[in-house]
């Protein structure tokens, strides 16, 4: 799976291990988002601009280096 743009309105989304996913900018309305082991994800800044992302799992996301924009996420 590479294109997740149509999944932006679901409540809970588990993309754990989806190496083909690189662009998560359309997922800002997902309440609970698991991106663990998604090595292709490097930019999560768009997830912090919308106040809907409550829980975000970035375990083993080796490409993510800046989480400063995720101040609205309650569980990281």
PDB file of N, CA, C and O in Angstrom:
ATOM      1  N   UNK A   1       0.842  -1.156   0.000  1.00  0.00           N
ATOM      2  CA  UNK A   1       0.000   0.000   0.000  1.00  0.00           C
ATOM      3  C   UNK A   1       0.904   1.242   0.000  1.00  0.00           C
ATOM      4  O   UNK A   1       1.875   1.324   0.753  1.00  0.00           O
ATOM      5  N   UNK A   2       0.559   2.197  -0.860  1.00  0.00           N
ATOM      6  CA  UNK A   2       1.337   3.428  -0.912  1.00  0.00           C
ATOM      7  C   UNK A   2       0.471   4.680  -0.773  1.00  0.00           C
ATOM      8  O   UNK A   2       0.905   5.664  -0.174  1.00  0.00           O
ATOM      9  N   UNK A   3      -0.735   4.656  -1.311  1.00  0.00           N
ATOM     10  CA  UNK A   3      -1.599   5.834  -1.275  1.00  0.00           C
ATOM     11  C   UNK A   3      -2.659   5.672  -0.197  1.00  0.00           C
ATOM     12  O   UNK A   3      -3.544   4.824  -0.306  1.00  0.00           O
ATOM     13  N   UNK A   4      -2.563   6.494   0.846  1.00  0.00           N
ATOM     14  CA  UNK A   4      -3.510   6.426   1.963  1.00  0.00           C
ATOM     15  C   UNK A   4      -4.421   7.650   2.016  1.00  0.00           C
ATOM     16  O   UNK A   4      -5.114   7.865   3.010  1.00  0.00           O
ATOM     17  N   UNK A   5      -4.423   8.440   0.968  1.00  0.00           N
ATOM     18  CA  UNK A   5      -5.168   9.701   0.975  1.00  0.00           C
ATOM     19  C   UNK A   5      -6.668   9.513   1.161  1.00  0.00           C
ATOM     20  O   UNK A   5      -7.329  10.412   1.683  1.00  0.00           O
ATOM     21  N   UNK A   6      -7.221   8.392   0.759  1.00  0.00           N
ATOM     22  CA  UNK A   6      -8.660   8.161   0.905  1.00  0.00           C
ATOM     23  C   UNK A   6      -9.039   7.676   2.303  1.00  0.00           C
ATOM     24  O   UNK A   6     -10.222   7.480   2.580  1.00  0.00           O
ATOM     25  N   UNK A   7      -8.072   7.482   3.179  1.00  0.00           N
ATOM     26  CA  UNK A   7      -8.332   6.952   4.516  1.00  0.00           C
ATOM     27  C   UNK A   7      -8.365   8.036   5.588  1.00  0.00           C
ATOM     28  O   UNK A   7      -8.410   7.720   6.777  1.00  0.00           O
ATOM     29  N   UNK A   8      -8.343   9.284   5.198  1.00  0.00           N
ATOM     30  CA  UNK A   8      -8.213  10.387   6.131  1.00  0.00           C
ATOM     31  C   UNK A   8      -9.366  10.622   7.073  1.00  0.00           C
ATOM     32  O   UNK A   8      -9.213  11.365   8.043  1.00  0.00           O
ATOM     33  N   UNK A   9     -10.524  10.016   6.827  1.00  0.00           N
ATOM     34  CA  UNK A   9     -11.683  10.270   7.684  1.00  0.00           C
ATOM     35  C   UNK A   9     -12.055   9.102   8.591  1.00  0.00           C
ATOM     36  O   UNK A   9     -13.114   9.126   9.218  1.00  0.00           O
ATOM     37  N   UNK A  10     -11.213   8.091   8.672  1.00  0.00           N
ATOM     38  CA  UNK A  10     -11.508   6.978   9.571  1.00  0.00           C
ATOM     39  C   UNK A  10     -11.123   7.359  10.999  1.00  0.00           C
ATOM     40  O   UNK A  10     -10.322   8.271  11.202  1.00  0.00           O
ATOM     41  N   UNK A  11     -11.680   6.676  11.973  1.00  0.00           N
ATOM     42  CA  UNK A  11     -11.412   6.986  13.384  1.00  0.00           C
ATOM     43  C   UNK A  11     -10.091   6.383  13.846  1.00  0.00           C
ATOM     44  O   UNK A  11      -9.275   7.067  14.464  1.00  0.00           O
ATOM     45  N   UNK A  12      -9.881   5.114  13.551  1.00  0.00           N
ATOM     46  CA  UNK A  12      -8.682   4.403  13.978  1.00  0.00           C
ATOM     47  C   UNK A  12      -8.038   3.762  12.756  1.00  0.00           C
ATOM     48  O   UNK A  12      -8.707   3.086  11.974  1.00  0.00           O
ATOM     49  N   UNK A  13      -6.741   3.978  12.597  1.00  0.00           N
ATOM     50  CA  UNK A  13      -6.043   3.457  11.430  1.00  0.00           C
ATOM     51  C   UNK A  13      -4.711   2.853  11.856  1.00  0.00           C
ATOM     52  O   UNK A  13      -3.888   3.519  12.482  1.00  0.00           O
ATOM     53  N   UNK A  14      -4.509   1.582  11.510  1.00  0.00           N
ATOM     54  CA  UNK A  14      -3.271   0.885  11.821  1.00  0.00           C
ATOM     55  C   UNK A  14      -2.531   0.613  10.514  1.00  0.00           C
ATOM     56  O   UNK A  14      -2.930  -0.247   9.729  1.00  0.00           O
ATOM     57  N   UNK A  15      -1.462   1.348  10.293  1.00  0.00           N
ATOM     58  CA  UNK A  15      -0.624   1.168   9.104  1.00  0.00           C
ATOM     59  C   UNK A  15       0.728   0.571   9.472  1.00  0.00           C
ATOM     60  O   UNK A  15       1.682   0.667   8.700  1.00  0.00           O
ATOM     61  N   UNK A  16       0.811  -0.034  10.630  1.00  0.00           N
ATOM     62  CA  UNK A  16       2.059  -0.587  11.125  1.00  0.00           C
ATOM     63  C   UNK A  16       2.715  -1.500  10.086  1.00  0.00           C
ATOM     64  O   UNK A  16       2.094  -2.434   9.578  1.00  0.00           O
ATOM     65  N   UNK A  17       3.970  -1.212   9.787  1.00  0.00           N
ATOM     66  CA  UNK A  17       4.735  -2.047   8.873  1.00  0.00           C
ATOM     67  C   UNK A  17       4.501  -1.781   7.403  1.00  0.00           C
ATOM     68  O   UNK A  17       5.041  -2.499   6.562  1.00  0.00           O
ATOM     69  N   UNK A  18       3.725  -0.786   7.068  1.00  0.00           N
ATOM     70  CA  UNK A  18       3.473  -0.454   5.657  1.00  0.00           C
ATOM     71  C   UNK A  18       4.639   0.381   5.131  1.00  0.00           C
ATOM     72  O   UNK A  18       4.617   1.610   5.191  1.00  0.00           O
ATOM     73  N   UNK A  19       5.635  -0.295   4.624  1.00  0.00           N
ATOM     74  CA  UNK A  19       6.860   0.374   4.187  1.00  0.00           C
ATOM     75  C   UNK A  19       6.635   1.288   2.993  1.00  0.00           C
ATOM     76  O   UNK A  19       7.416   2.215   2.778  1.00  0.00           O
ATOM     77  N   UNK A  20       5.599   1.055   2.221  1.00  0.00           N
ATOM     78  CA  UNK A  20       5.339   1.873   1.041  1.00  0.00           C
ATOM     79  C   UNK A  20       4.707   3.210   1.333  1.00  0.00           C
ATOM     80  O   UNK A  20       4.674   4.078   0.461  1.00  0.00           O
ATOM     81  N   UNK A  21       4.205   3.398   2.531  1.00  0.00           N
ATOM     82  CA  UNK A  21       3.560   4.653   2.899  1.00  0.00           C
ATOM     83  C   UNK A  21       4.636   5.705   3.164  1.00  0.00           C
ATOM     84  O   UNK A  21       5.534   5.500   3.981  1.00  0.00           O
ATOM     85  N   UNK A  22       4.530   6.829   2.462  1.00  0.00           N
ATOM     86  CA  UNK A  22       5.482   7.917   2.660  1.00  0.00           C
ATOM     87  C   UNK A  22       4.776   9.229   2.989  1.00  0.00           C
ATOM     88  O   UNK A  22       5.309  10.035   3.752  1.00  0.00           O
ATOM     89  N   UNK A  23       3.606   9.455   2.437  1.00  0.00           N
ATOM     90  CA  UNK A  23       2.893  10.716   2.629  1.00  0.00           C
ATOM     91  C   UNK A  23       1.682  10.492   3.531  1.00  0.00           C
ATOM     92  O   UNK A  23       0.734   9.807   3.149  1.00  0.00           O
ATOM     93  N   UNK A  24       1.720  11.072   4.726  1.00  0.00           N
ATOM     94  CA  UNK A  24       0.623  10.938   5.693  1.00  0.00           C
ATOM     95  C   UNK A  24      -0.112  12.260   5.908  1.00  0.00           C
ATOM     96  O   UNK A  24      -0.878  12.402   6.862  1.00  0.00           O
ATOM     97  N   UNK A  25       0.118  13.210   5.033  1.00  0.00           N
ATOM     98  CA  UNK A  25      -0.455  14.545   5.200  1.00  0.00           C
ATOM     99  C   UNK A  25      -1.982  14.548   5.179  1.00  0.00           C
ATOM    100  O   UNK A  25      -2.595  15.460   5.733  1.00  0.00           O
ATOM    101  N   UNK A  26      -2.603  13.562   4.563  1.00  0.00           N
ATOM    102  CA  UNK A  26      -4.071  13.505   4.491  1.00  0.00           C
ATOM    103  C   UNK A  26      -4.696  12.830   5.705  1.00  0.00           C
ATOM    104  O   UNK A  26      -5.918  12.689   5.762  1.00  0.00           O
ATOM    105  N   UNK A  27      -3.896  12.411   6.671  1.00  0.00           N
ATOM    106  CA  UNK A  27      -4.402  11.638   7.807  1.00  0.00           C
ATOM    107  C   UNK A  27      -4.584  12.472   9.073  1.00  0.00           C
ATOM    108  O   UNK A  27      -4.654  11.914  10.168  1.00  0.00           O
ATOM    109  N   UNK A  28      -4.659  13.759   8.947  1.00  0.00           N
ATOM    110  CA  UNK A  28      -4.772  14.646  10.096  1.00  0.00           C
ATOM    111  C   UNK A  28      -6.081  14.559  10.851  1.00  0.00           C
ATOM    112  O   UNK A  28      -6.187  15.088  11.958  1.00  0.00           O
ATOM    113  N   UNK A  29      -7.077  13.908  10.285  1.00  0.00           N
ATOM    114  CA  UNK A  29      -8.368  13.789  10.963  1.00  0.00           C
ATOM    115  C   UNK A  29      -8.558  12.437  11.642  1.00  0.00           C
ATOM    116  O   UNK A  29      -9.596  12.196  12.259  1.00  0.00           O
ATOM    117  N   UNK A  30      -7.585  11.567  11.538  1.00  0.00           N
ATOM    118  CA  UNK A  30      -7.640  10.251  12.177  1.00  0.00           C
ATOM    119  C   UNK A  30      -7.408  10.431  13.674  1.00  0.00           C
ATOM    120  O   UNK A  30      -6.459  11.107  14.071  1.00  0.00           O
ATOM    121  N   UNK A  31      -8.248   9.844  14.499  1.00  0.00           N
ATOM    122  CA  UNK A  31      -8.145   9.973  15.964  1.00  0.00           C
ATOM    123  C   UNK A  31      -6.975   9.166  16.517  1.00  0.00           C
ATOM    124  O   UNK A  31      -6.167   9.687  17.285  1.00  0.00           O
ATOM    125  N   UNK A  32      -6.884   7.906  16.130  1.00  0.00           N
ATOM    126  CA  UNK A  32      -5.825   7.019  16.605  1.00  0.00           C
ATOM    127  C   UNK A  32      -5.086   6.479  15.389  1.00  0.00           C
ATOM    128  O   UNK A  32      -5.673   5.803  14.544  1.00  0.00           O
ATOM    129  N   UNK A  33      -3.797   6.780  15.308  1.00  0.00           N
ATOM    130  CA  UNK A  33      -3.009   6.445  14.124  1.00  0.00           C
ATOM    131  C   UNK A  33      -1.743   5.701  14.531  1.00  0.00           C
ATOM    132  O   UNK A  33      -0.945   6.196  15.327  1.00  0.00           O
ATOM    133  N   UNK A  34      -1.573   4.512  13.976  1.00  0.00           N
ATOM    134  CA  UNK A  34      -0.390   3.700  14.248  1.00  0.00           C
ATOM    135  C   UNK A  34       0.472   3.667  12.995  1.00  0.00           C
ATOM    136  O   UNK A  34       0.107   3.047  11.996  1.00  0.00           O
ATOM    137  N   UNK A  35       1.605   4.330  13.054  1.00  0.00           N
ATOM    138  CA  UNK A  35       2.555   4.352  11.940  1.00  0.00           C
ATOM    139  C   UNK A  35       3.842   3.612  12.301  1.00  0.00           C
ATOM    140  O   UNK A  35       4.872   3.816  11.658  1.00  0.00           O
ATOM    141  N   UNK A  36       3.794   2.761  13.316  1.00  0.00           N
ATOM    142  CA  UNK A  36       4.999   2.056  13.746  1.00  0.00           C
ATOM    143  C   UNK A  36       5.576   1.224  12.599  1.00  0.00           C
ATOM    144  O   UNK A  36       4.845   0.619  11.815  1.00  0.00           O
ATOM    145  N   UNK A  37       6.890   1.214  12.529  1.00  0.00           N
ATOM    146  CA  UNK A  37       7.635   0.473  11.518  1.00  0.00           C
ATOM    147  C   UNK A  37       7.360   0.956  10.091  1.00  0.00           C
ATOM    148  O   UNK A  37       7.581   0.210   9.137  1.00  0.00           O
ATOM    149  N   UNK A  38       6.886   2.178   9.935  1.00  0.00           N
ATOM    150  CA  UNK A  38       6.688   2.767   8.606  1.00  0.00           C
ATOM    151  C   UNK A  38       7.936   3.576   8.264  1.00  0.00           C
ATOM    152  O   UNK A  38       7.963   4.793   8.448  1.00  0.00           O
ATOM    153  N   UNK A  39       8.951   2.906   7.774  1.00  0.00           N
ATOM    154  CA  UNK A  39      10.242   3.534   7.532  1.00  0.00           C
ATOM    155  C   UNK A  39      10.198   4.609   6.446  1.00  0.00           C
ATOM    156  O   UNK A  39      11.074   5.473   6.398  1.00  0.00           O
ATOM    157  N   UNK A  40       9.197   4.564   5.583  1.00  0.00           N
ATOM    158  CA  UNK A  40       9.098   5.546   4.509  1.00  0.00           C
ATOM    159  C   UNK A  40       8.564   6.887   4.965  1.00  0.00           C
ATOM    160  O   UNK A  40       8.711   7.884   4.259  1.00  0.00           O
ATOM    161  N   UNK A  41       7.948   6.928   6.131  1.00  0.00           N
ATOM    162  CA  UNK A  41       7.405   8.177   6.650  1.00  0.00           C
ATOM    163  C   UNK A  41       8.544   9.009   7.233  1.00  0.00           C
ATOM    164  O   UNK A  41       9.287   8.544   8.097  1.00  0.00           O
ATOM    165  N   UNK A  42       8.672  10.239   6.753  1.00  0.00           N
ATOM    166  CA  UNK A  42       9.723  11.127   7.255  1.00  0.00           C
ATOM    167  C   UNK A  42       9.162  12.431   7.801  1.00  0.00           C
ATOM    168  O   UNK A  42       9.782  13.056   8.662  1.00  0.00           O
ATOM    169  N   UNK A  43       8.002  12.850   7.316  1.00  0.00           N
ATOM    170  CA  UNK A  43       7.428  14.135   7.715  1.00  0.00           C
ATOM    171  C   UNK A  43       6.045  13.922   8.326  1.00  0.00           C
ATOM    172  O   UNK A  43       5.123  13.480   7.641  1.00  0.00           O
ATOM    173  N   UNK A  44       5.902  14.236   9.610  1.00  0.00           N
ATOM    174  CA  UNK A  44       4.615  14.109  10.296  1.00  0.00           C
ATOM    175  C   UNK A  44       4.089  15.468  10.742  1.00  0.00           C
ATOM    176  O   UNK A  44       3.145  15.542  11.529  1.00  0.00           O
ATOM    177  N   UNK A  45       4.685  16.527  10.250  1.00  0.00           N
ATOM    178  CA  UNK A  45       4.313  17.873  10.692  1.00  0.00           C
ATOM    179  C   UNK A  45       2.850  18.195  10.403  1.00  0.00           C
ATOM    180  O   UNK A  45       2.229  18.939  11.162  1.00  0.00           O
ATOM    181  N   UNK A  46       2.291  17.660   9.334  1.00  0.00           N
ATOM    182  CA  UNK A  46       0.887  17.944   8.988  1.00  0.00           C
ATOM    183  C   UNK A  46      -0.089  17.339   9.989  1.00  0.00           C
ATOM    184  O   UNK A  46      -1.237  17.777  10.059  1.00  0.00           O
ATOM    185  N   UNK A  47       0.330  16.357  10.755  1.00  0.00           N
ATOM    186  CA  UNK A  47      -0.548  15.710  11.731  1.00  0.00           C
ATOM    187  C   UNK A  47      -0.729  16.565  12.980  1.00  0.00           C
ATOM    188  O   UNK A  47      -1.666  16.343  13.747  1.00  0.00           O
ATOM    189  N   UNK A  48       0.131  17.514  13.191  1.00  0.00           N
ATOM    190  CA  UNK A  48       0.043  18.368  14.367  1.00  0.00           C
ATOM    191  C   UNK A  48      -0.783  19.618  14.160  1.00  0.00           C
ATOM    192  O   UNK A  48      -1.138  20.297  15.122  1.00  0.00           O
ATOM    193  N   UNK A  49      -1.092  19.928  12.907  1.00  0.00           N
ATOM    194  CA  UNK A  49      -1.839  21.152  12.613  1.00  0.00           C
ATOM    195  C   UNK A  49      -3.338  20.988  12.812  1.00  0.00           C
ATOM    196  O   UNK A  49      -4.051  21.974  12.998  1.00  0.00           O
ATOM    197  N   UNK A  50      -3.807  19.784  12.775  1.00  0.00           N
ATOM    198  CA  UNK A  50      -5.231  19.492  12.987  1.00  0.00           C
ATOM    199  C   UNK A  50      -5.345  18.885  14.374  1.00  0.00           C
ATOM    200  O   UNK A  50      -4.525  18.047  14.749  1.00  0.00           O
ATOM    201  N   UNK A  51      -6.325  19.284  15.128  1.00  0.00           N
ATOM    202  CA  UNK A  51      -6.433  18.858  16.525  1.00  0.00           C
ATOM    203  C   UNK A  51      -7.126  17.507  16.691  1.00  0.00           C
ATOM    204  O   UNK A  51      -7.495  17.151  17.810  1.00  0.00           O
ATOM    205  N   UNK A  52      -7.309  16.761  15.637  1.00  0.00           N
ATOM    206  CA  UNK A  52      -8.039  15.497  15.729  1.00  0.00           C
ATOM    207  C   UNK A  52      -7.149  14.315  16.094  1.00  0.00           C
ATOM    208  O   UNK A  52      -7.637  13.346  16.675  1.00  0.00           O
ATOM    209  N   UNK A  53      -5.858  14.365  15.770  1.00  0.00           N
ATOM    210  CA  UNK A  53      -4.984  13.232  16.074  1.00  0.00           C
ATOM    211  C   UNK A  53      -4.743  13.217  17.582  1.00  0.00           C
ATOM    212  O   UNK A  53      -4.051  14.079  18.124  1.00  0.00           O
ATOM    213  N   UNK A  54      -5.318  12.235  18.236  1.00  0.00           N
ATOM    214  CA  UNK A  54      -5.241  12.099  19.694  1.00  0.00           C
ATOM    215  C   UNK A  54      -4.089  11.178  20.085  1.00  0.00           C
ATOM    216  O   UNK A  54      -3.309  11.495  20.982  1.00  0.00           O
ATOM    217  N   UNK A  55      -3.988  10.044  19.411  1.00  0.00           N
ATOM    218  CA  UNK A  55      -2.976   9.045  19.722  1.00  0.00           C
ATOM    219  C   UNK A  55      -2.183   8.730  18.461  1.00  0.00           C
ATOM    220  O   UNK A  55      -2.759   8.405  17.423  1.00  0.00           O
ATOM    221  N   UNK A  56      -0.869   8.827  18.555  1.00  0.00           N
ATOM    222  CA  UNK A  56      -0.001   8.596  17.402  1.00  0.00           C
ATOM    223  C   UNK A  56       1.165   7.713  17.826  1.00  0.00           C
ATOM    224  O   UNK A  56       1.917   8.057  18.738  1.00  0.00           O
ATOM    225  N   UNK A  57       1.309   6.574  17.159  1.00  0.00           N
ATOM    226  CA  UNK A  57       2.394   5.641  17.444  1.00  0.00           C
ATOM    227  C   UNK A  57       3.438   5.766  16.339  1.00  0.00           C
ATOM    228  O   UNK A  57       3.174   5.436  15.183  1.00  0.00           O
ATOM    229  N   UNK A  58       4.610   6.238  16.703  1.00  0.00           N
ATOM    230  CA  UNK A  58       5.719   6.373  15.759  1.00  0.00           C
ATOM    231  C   UNK A  58       6.877   5.438  16.105  1.00  0.00           C
ATOM    232  O   UNK A  58       8.014   5.690  15.704  1.00  0.00           O
ATOM    233  N   UNK A  59       6.606   4.376  16.834  1.00  0.00           N
ATOM    234  CA  UNK A  59       7.656   3.426  17.212  1.00  0.00           C
ATOM    235  C   UNK A  59       8.365   2.896  15.968  1.00  0.00           C
ATOM    236  O   UNK A  59       7.733   2.484  14.995  1.00  0.00           O
ATOM    237  N   UNK A  60       9.667   2.918  16.029  1.00  0.00           N
ATOM    238  CA  UNK A  60      10.528   2.403  14.961  1.00  0.00           C
ATOM    239  C   UNK A  60      10.340   3.113  13.624  1.00  0.00           C
ATOM    240  O   UNK A  60      10.628   2.541  12.573  1.00  0.00           O
ATOM    241  N   UNK A  61       9.860   4.352  13.656  1.00  0.00           N
ATOM    242  CA  UNK A  61       9.807   5.188  12.446  1.00  0.00           C
ATOM    243  C   UNK A  61      11.147   5.900  12.344  1.00  0.00           C
ATOM    244  O   UNK A  61      11.292   7.044  12.776  1.00  0.00           O
ATOM    245  N   UNK A  62      12.109   5.220  11.777  1.00  0.00           N
ATOM    246  CA  UNK A  62      13.476   5.723  11.769  1.00  0.00           C
ATOM    247  C   UNK A  62      13.654   6.965  10.905  1.00  0.00           C
ATOM    248  O   UNK A  62      14.639   7.686  11.065  1.00  0.00           O
ATOM    249  N   UNK A  63      12.728   7.226   9.999  1.00  0.00           N
ATOM    250  CA  UNK A  63      12.837   8.394   9.136  1.00  0.00           C
ATOM    251  C   UNK A  63      12.319   9.667   9.768  1.00  0.00           C
ATOM    252  O   UNK A  63      12.607  10.759   9.277  1.00  0.00           O
ATOM    253  N   UNK A  64      11.561   9.552  10.847  1.00  0.00           N
ATOM    254  CA  UNK A  64      11.003  10.734  11.511  1.00  0.00           C
ATOM    255  C   UNK A  64      12.034  11.267  12.502  1.00  0.00           C
ATOM    256  O   UNK A  64      12.448  10.567  13.427  1.00  0.00           O
ATOM    257  N   UNK A  65      12.438  12.514  12.293  1.00  0.00           N
ATOM    258  CA  UNK A  65      13.425  13.098  13.197  1.00  0.00           C
ATOM    259  C   UNK A  65      12.908  14.339  13.917  1.00  0.00           C
ATOM    260  O   UNK A  65      13.499  14.765  14.910  1.00  0.00           O
ATOM    261  N   UNK A  66      11.809  14.928  13.430  1.00  0.00           N
ATOM    262  CA  UNK A  66      11.287  16.151  14.035  1.00  0.00           C
ATOM    263  C   UNK A  66       9.820  15.958  14.411  1.00  0.00           C
ATOM    264  O   UNK A  66       8.970  15.782  13.538  1.00  0.00           O
ATOM    265  N   UNK A  67       9.527  15.992  15.707  1.00  0.00           N
ATOM    266  CA  UNK A  67       8.150  15.860  16.192  1.00  0.00           C
ATOM    267  C   UNK A  67       7.698  17.141  16.891  1.00  0.00           C
ATOM    268  O   UNK A  67       6.715  17.133  17.632  1.00  0.00           O
ATOM    269  N   UNK A  68       8.402  18.222  16.659  1.00  0.00           N
ATOM    270  CA  UNK A  68       8.100  19.480  17.345  1.00  0.00           C
ATOM    271  C   UNK A  68       6.722  20.025  17.023  1.00  0.00           C
ATOM    272  O   UNK A  68       6.173  20.795  17.812  1.00  0.00           O
ATOM    273  N   UNK A  69       6.148  19.653  15.896  1.00  0.00           N
ATOM    274  CA  UNK A  69       4.818  20.151  15.510  1.00  0.00           C
ATOM    275  C   UNK A  69       3.681  19.338  16.098  1.00  0.00           C
ATOM    276  O   UNK A  69       2.516  19.642  15.843  1.00  0.00           O
ATOM    277  N   UNK A  70       3.988  18.322  16.872  1.00  0.00           N
ATOM    278  CA  UNK A  70       2.963  17.403  17.368  1.00  0.00           C
ATOM    279  C   UNK A  70       2.500  17.746  18.791  1.00  0.00           C
ATOM    280  O   UNK A  70       2.115  16.853  19.545  1.00  0.00           O
ATOM    281  N   UNK A  71       2.534  18.991  19.149  1.00  0.00           N
ATOM    282  CA  UNK A  71       2.163  19.422  20.482  1.00  0.00           C
ATOM    283  C   UNK A  71       0.708  19.163  20.845  1.00  0.00           C
ATOM    284  O   UNK A  71       0.385  19.088  22.030  1.00  0.00           O
ATOM    285  N   UNK A  72      -0.166  19.024  19.879  1.00  0.00           N
ATOM    286  CA  UNK A  72      -1.587  18.774  20.129  1.00  0.00           C
ATOM    287  C   UNK A  72      -1.890  17.284  20.330  1.00  0.00           C
ATOM    288  O   UNK A  72      -2.969  16.939  20.812  1.00  0.00           O
ATOM    289  N   UNK A  73      -0.961  16.403  19.970  1.00  0.00           N
ATOM    290  CA  UNK A  73      -1.170  14.964  20.131  1.00  0.00           C
ATOM    291  C   UNK A  73      -1.077  14.639  21.616  1.00  0.00           C
ATOM    292  O   UNK A  73      -0.109  15.018  22.275  1.00  0.00           O
ATOM    293  N   UNK A  74      -2.072  13.941  22.144  1.00  0.00           N
ATOM    294  CA  UNK A  74      -2.095  13.646  23.578  1.00  0.00           C
ATOM    295  C   UNK A  74      -1.280  12.431  23.959  1.00  0.00           C
ATOM    296  O   UNK A  74      -0.697  12.401  25.042  1.00  0.00           O
ATOM    297  N   UNK A  75      -1.223  11.427  23.098  1.00  0.00           N
ATOM    298  CA  UNK A  75      -0.451  10.217  23.358  1.00  0.00           C
ATOM    299  C   UNK A  75       0.486   9.973  22.189  1.00  0.00           C
ATOM    300  O   UNK A  75       0.050   9.701  21.070  1.00  0.00           O
ATOM    301  N   UNK A  76       1.770  10.073  22.463  1.00  0.00           N
ATOM    302  CA  UNK A  76       2.774   9.893  21.408  1.00  0.00           C
ATOM    303  C   UNK A  76       3.714   8.788  21.797  1.00  0.00           C
ATOM    304  O   UNK A  76       4.639   8.472  21.047  1.00  0.00           O
TER     305      UNK A  76
END
